[in-house]
Amino acid sequence: MKIGSNKFGRRAGALGVAALIAVGTAGCGAINQQATQMTYAASDGVAANVGDLKVRNLMLVTNDADSEARFLGTIVNDSDKAQSVTLTLESGNTTIEVEPKSALKLEDSANEKTISKAGKVPGEQVDATVEAEGQSANVAIPVVDGALPEYREYIPGGFDEKTVEHLKEKATESEESH
């Protein structure tokens, strides 16, 4: 009998150790939020919901902080009536009308909305309020420039090549002498 109980004890001990290893290696998932469960704006812009309006991928594109800036992004109106959304920044504001059951793309030339200046350099964010139907949301709108070619056509007044010169590789003296 002593032999049989010894086998049982070893098996129970081995199972206990295996269970501790399993719990120890899976413990992180038990106490930390899963990344796949987080909601975030998977783009260069910011997202906000205000009433029936959904603002998606909102950003400002400009050459510098003191130049005119254009809003890019999409505003979705899921309601049965036309609605207005007002974007208020320190440097000014703009109001946009959105038809019922539609998505208004600010990249379309017919929907172009600008502001006199971004107030922040590209790479920073501008604090803003998005208002619609008496509701509001505070957002930090990213400011971008022409570093990414897909934004160059939207810069008011045209893209200024000088804004990205510092990003170009410069030849060293040894490369120039060859």
SVG drawing of the C-alpha trace seen along z (x, -y; Angstrom):
<svg xmlns="http://www.w3.org/2000/svg" viewBox="-36 -83 73 85">
<polyline fill="none" stroke="black" stroke-width="0.4" points="0.0,0.0 2.8,-2.3 4.0,-2.0 0.6,-2.9 0.1,-5.9 3.5,-7.2 2.6,-7.1 -0.6,-9.0 1.4,-11.6 3.9,-12.1 1.1,-12.4 -0.8,-14.9 2.4,-16.9 3.2,-16.9 -0.3,-18.0 -0.1,-20.7 3.2,-22.0 1.7,-22.0 -1.3,-23.9 0.9,-26.5 2.9,-26.9 -0.2,-27.3 -1.7,-29.9 1.6,-31.7 2.1,-32.1 -1.6,-33.0 -1.8,-35.4 -1.0,-38.6 -4.1,-38.1 -6.2,-37.7 -5.3,-41.1 -4.5,-43.3 -6.9,-44.6 -6.6,-42.8 -5.3,-45.1 -7.9,-43.7 -10.7,-44.9 -9.5,-48.6 -11.2,-51.2 -8.9,-53.7 -8.7,-55.7 -6.6,-53.6 -5.5,-56.5 -3.7,-59.8 -6.8,-61.7 -9.0,-61.6 -12.6,-60.3 -15.5,-61.7 -19.2,-61.0 -21.5,-63.9 -25.2,-63.1 -26.1,-61.4 -22.9,-62.6 -19.8,-60.6 -16.6,-62.4 -13.9,-60.2 -10.2,-60.7 -10.4,-64.5 -7.1,-66.3 -5.7,-69.6 -3.2,-69.9 -0.9,-72.9 2.6,-74.0 3.2,-75.6 1.5,-76.9 0.7,-80.4 -0.5,-79.3 -4.1,-78.6 -5.1,-75.0 -7.6,-72.6 -9.8,-70.1 -9.7,-66.5 -11.9,-63.7 -15.4,-62.4 -18.6,-63.3 -21.4,-60.7 -25.0,-61.7 -27.1,-58.7 -30.2,-60.7 -33.2,-61.5 -32.6,-65.2 -29.8,-67.6 -27.5,-68.6 -24.8,-71.2 -21.5,-70.5 -19.2,-73.3 -15.5,-72.8 -14.1,-75.4 -10.4,-76.0 -8.4,-78.7 -7.6,-80.2 -11.3,-80.2 -14.2,-78.0 -16.1,-76.6 -19.6,-75.1 -20.4,-72.2 -23.8,-71.1 -24.3,-67.4 -27.3,-66.0 -29.4,-63.2 -28.3,-59.6 -25.0,-60.6 -21.2,-60.8 -19.6,-64.1 -15.9,-63.8 -13.9,-66.9 -11.3,-65.8 -13.8,-66.5 -13.3,-69.9 -17.0,-70.7 -16.7,-70.2 -13.5,-72.1 -13.3,-73.8 -10.3,-75.8 -9.3,-77.9 -7.0,-81.0 -4.2,-79.2 -3.6,-75.9 -2.0,-77.5 0.3,-74.5 3.2,-73.2 2.7,-69.9 3.3,-67.0 1.5,-68.7 -2.2,-68.6 -4.8,-71.4 -7.3,-71.4 -10.8,-71.7 -14.5,-71.3 -16.9,-69.5 -20.5,-70.6 -23.8,-69.4 -27.4,-69.6 -26.4,-71.0 -23.9,-68.2 -20.1,-68.6 -16.9,-66.6 -13.3,-67.9 -10.7,-66.5 -7.0,-67.0 -6.8,-67.3 -3.5,-66.2 -1.8,-68.8 0.0,-67.3 2.0,-68.7 3.3,-67.4 5.8,-64.9 3.3,-62.2 2.7,-62.8 -1.0,-61.8 -1.7,-65.1 0.2,-67.5 -2.7,-68.2 -4.9,-69.4 -2.5,-72.0 -4.1,-75.5 -1.9,-77.6 0.0,-74.5 2.7,-72.3 5.9,-74.1 8.9,-71.8 10.9,-73.6 8.8,-72.1 10.3,-68.6 13.8,-69.5 15.1,-68.4 13.8,-64.9 15.9,-64.4 19.2,-62.5 22.2,-64.8 25.4,-63.6 28.5,-63.6 31.8,-65.1 33.3,-61.7 30.3,-60.9 30.5,-64.2 34.2,-63.7 33.7,-60.4"/>
</svg>
